[in-house]
């Protein structure tokens, strides 16, 4: 009897065979509290900006803040990481922090056709730095009190290269840069360390261990992928830049380029408040 009842419930939940299920029957959409969304003009078309701020009142010096590129891949995870790492149970250094995700219109906030022109290709990347510093940042910080000593620009891959560009161009604005697996090969001369004595932000650089060609080959990566890693020298360039900056290269064991995004974001949250 119990088995029959369980089977009947399962059929009811799944719907009658041959009929289309409608996810809208589950109820209303989830709404993220303490959040806002607006559009701005970017170098190659509109951009979408999403902001989430803490429920807690700002401290006297203001909230920390993270400006994150590729909002579709970073915004939600950063919000969760801040909630968990900044909780009373965590008892760590993380304090109330605003997340600002910058992406593109359309599903998922990702536009693969515009990532290159907006984030790493001239003149779009330089124009994108100006959009961030002259349009997005002032609008956000006119509404939310922010601590300039804990203001980070963050990105992964193309976004990581952009974060370095923005941080090195505007060290007066960004106290911290987090660059996960930065695509330094896109501009080898333009994304190097600032000259000795120049003002520069604190920089976190990370890679996945499987971005090393031999490690990727040993893990069974396709030969074309291994050759691409070798020709772009993802890991080698990251090591060189970290050494020039006098900072540690954080390496995530057993993870590839894409798989390293999640631990990179968690590390960035800690880095901002370390």
C-alpha positions in Angstrom: 0.0 0.0 0.0 2.8 2.4 0.9 4.6 1.7 -2.3 1.4 2.2 -4.3 0.7 5.5 -2.5 4.3 6.8 -3.1 4.0 5.9 -6.8 0.7 7.7 -7.1 2.2 10.8 -5.5 5.2 10.6 -7.9 3.0 10.5 -10.9 1.0 13.4 -9.7 4.1 15.5 -9.2 5.5 14.6 -12.5 2.3 15.2 -14.4 0.2 13.0 -16.6 2.4 11.3 -19.3 2.1 13.1 -22.6 1.2 16.5 -21.0 3.6 19.4 -20.8 4.7 20.5 -17.4 4.8 24.2 -16.6 7.4 25.4 -14.1 5.3 28.5 -13.4 2.9 26.2 -11.6 5.5 26.0 -8.8 4.7 29.6 -7.7 6.0 33.2 -8.1 9.6 34.0 -9.0 12.1 34.4 -6.2 13.1 38.0 -5.6 16.4 38.9 -4.1 15.9 41.4 -1.3 18.1 44.5 -0.9 18.9 44.5 -4.6 18.5 46.8 -7.7 19.0 46.6 -11.4 19.6 49.3 -14.0 21.1 49.7 -17.5 23.9 51.9 -18.7 25.5 52.6 -22.1 28.6 50.5 -22.7 31.3 50.9 -25.4 29.5 48.4 -27.7 25.9 48.6 -26.6 23.9 48.5 -23.3 25.2 46.9 -20.1 23.1 45.6 -17.2 24.2 46.4 -13.6 22.9 44.4 -10.6 23.6 45.5 -7.1 23.0 43.7 -3.8 23.7 45.4 -0.4 23.7 44.0 3.1 20.7 44.1 5.4 23.0 45.3 8.2 23.5 49.0 8.6 26.8 50.3 7.2 29.7 50.7 9.6 31.0 54.2 10.2 33.6 53.9 7.4 31.0 52.4 4.9 30.5 49.1 3.3 33.1 47.1 1.4 32.2 46.8 -2.3 33.1 44.4 -5.1 32.6 45.4 -8.7 32.3 42.1 -10.6 32.5 41.5 -14.3 30.6 38.7 -16.0 27.6 39.1 -13.6 26.0 35.9 -14.9 28.9 33.8 -13.5 29.9 35.9 -10.5 27.0 37.9 -8.9 25.1 35.1 -7.2 28.1 33.2 -6.0 29.6 36.3 -4.5 26.4 37.1 -2.7 26.3 33.6 -1.2 30.0 33.7 -0.3 29.7 37.0 1.5 26.6 35.8 3.4 28.4 32.6 4.5 31.9 34.0 5.1 30.6 37.1 6.9 28.2 35.3 9.2 28.7 35.3 13.0 29.3 31.5 12.8 32.2 32.0 10.4 33.9 34.3 12.9 36.2 35.5 10.1 37.4 38.9 8.9 34.7 39.4 6.3 32.5 42.5 6.9 29.3 43.8 5.3 30.0 44.2 1.6 28.0 45.3 -1.5 28.2 43.3 -4.7 27.8 45.0 -8.1 27.6 42.7 -11.0 28.2 44.0 -14.5 26.9 42.0 -17.5 24.9 42.2 -20.7 21.2 42.2 -21.6 19.6 38.9 -22.2 19.3 35.5 -20.5 22.0 34.9 -18.0 23.7 38.3 -18.3 26.4 36.8 -20.5 27.1 37.7 -24.1 30.0 35.7 -25.6 30.1 37.9 -28.7 30.6 41.0 -26.6 33.0 39.8 -23.9 36.1 40.2 -26.1 35.3 43.6 -27.5 34.2 45.0 -24.2 36.8 43.4 -21.8 40.0 42.8 -23.6 40.1 44.4 -27.1 41.0 48.0 -27.8 39.4 50.5 -27.8 36.5 48.8 -26.0 38.4 47.7 -22.9 39.7 51.2 -22.3 36.2 52.7 -22.8 34.8 50.0 -20.4 37.2 51.2 -17.7 35.7 54.7 -18.1 32.2 53.4 -17.9 33.0 51.6 -14.7 34.8 54.5 -13.1 32.8 57.5 -14.4 29.3 56.1 -14.7 28.6 52.9 -12.7 30.7 53.6 -9.6 29.4 57.1 -9.0 25.8 56.0 -9.4 26.2 53.1 -6.9 28.2 55.1 -4.4 25.8 58.1 -4.5 23.2 55.7 -3.0 25.3 53.5 -0.7 28.1 54.5 1.7 31.3 52.8 0.7 34.7 52.4 2.3 37.3 53.3 -0.4 39.9 51.2 1.5 37.9 48.1 0.6 36.8 48.7 -3.0 37.6 45.8 -5.3 37.3 45.2 -9.1 37.0 41.5 -9.9 36.9 39.2 -12.9 37.8 35.8 -14.3 39.5 35.0 -17.6 38.7 38.0 -19.9 37.1 39.6 -16.8 40.4 39.0 -14.9 42.4 40.8 -17.6 39.9 43.6 -17.4 40.1 43.8 -13.6 43.9 44.2 -13.8 43.5 46.9 -16.5 41.0 48.8 -14.4 43.0 48.4 -11.2 46.3 49.5 -12.7 44.6 52.4 -14.6 42.7 53.7 -11.5 44.6 52.8 -8.3 43.0 55.9 -6.8 39.7 54.2 -7.0 40.3 50.5 -6.5 42.1 49.3 -3.4 42.0 45.7 -4.4 42.0 43.6 -7.7 41.0 40.0 -7.9 42.0 38.3 -11.2 41.1 34.7 -11.6 42.9 32.9 -14.5 43.4 36.3 -16.2 43.8 36.2 -20.0 47.1 38.0 -20.0 47.9 36.6 -23.5 45.4 39.0 -24.9 47.6 42.0 -24.1 51.0 40.8 -22.9 52.7 44.2 -22.7 49.7 46.2 -21.5 48.7 44.1 -18.5 52.1 43.9 -16.8 52.9 45.2 -13.3 53.1 49.0 -12.9 56.6 50.3 -12.7 58.4 50.2 -9.3 57.3 53.0 -7.0 54.0 53.5 -8.8 50.8 53.4 -6.8 49.0 50.1 -7.3 46.2 48.2 -5.6 46.5 44.9 -3.7 46.2 42.1 -6.2 45.0 38.5 -6.0 45.9 36.3 -8.9 44.7 32.7 -9.2 44.7 29.8 -11.6 43.4 26.3 -11.8 46.1 23.7 -11.6 44.9 22.1 -14.8 45.7 25.3 -16.7 49.3 24.0 -16.7 49.7 22.2 -20.0 51.4 19.0 -18.6 48.9 18.7 -15.8 46.0 19.1 -18.3 47.5 16.4 -20.6 48.0 14.0 -17.6 44.3 14.6 -16.7 43.2 13.6 -20.2 42.5 17.0 -21.7 42.1 17.0 -25.5 45.4 17.7 -27.4 44.0 20.9 -28.9 43.2 22.2 -25.4 46.7 21.3 -24.1 48.3 23.1 -27.1 46.1 26.2 -26.5 47.2 26.3 -22.9 50.8 26.0 -24.0 50.7 28.6 -26.7 48.8 31.1 -24.4 51.0 30.3 -21.4 48.2 30.9 -19.1 49.9 29.7 -15.9 53.4 31.0 -16.8 52.1 34.5 -17.5 50.2 34.5 -14.2 53.2 33.3 -12.3 55.4 36.0 -13.8 52.9 38.8 -13.0 52.4 37.6 -9.5 56.2 37.6 -9.0 56.5 41.1 -10.4 53.8 42.3 -8.1 55.3 40.5 -5.1 52.1 38.6 -4.4 51.3 34.9 -4.1 49.8 33.0 -7.0 46.9 31.0 -5.6 46.5 27.6 -7.4 43.5 25.4 -7.0 44.5 21.7 -7.2 42.7 19.5 -9.7 40.6 22.3 -11.3 40.5 23.6 -14.9 40.0 27.1 -16.1 36.3 27.1 -15.8 36.0 24.9 -12.7 38.3 27.3 -10.7 35.7 30.2 -10.8 33.9 29.2 -7.6 36.9 28.8 -5.3 38.4 32.0 -6.8 35.3 34.0 -5.8 35.4 32.7 -2.3 39.1 33.5 -2.1 38.5 37.0 -3.4 36.0 37.7 -0.6 38.5 36.7 2.0 41.3 38.7 0.2 39.3 41.9 0.3 39.1 41.7 4.1 42.3 39.9 5.0 
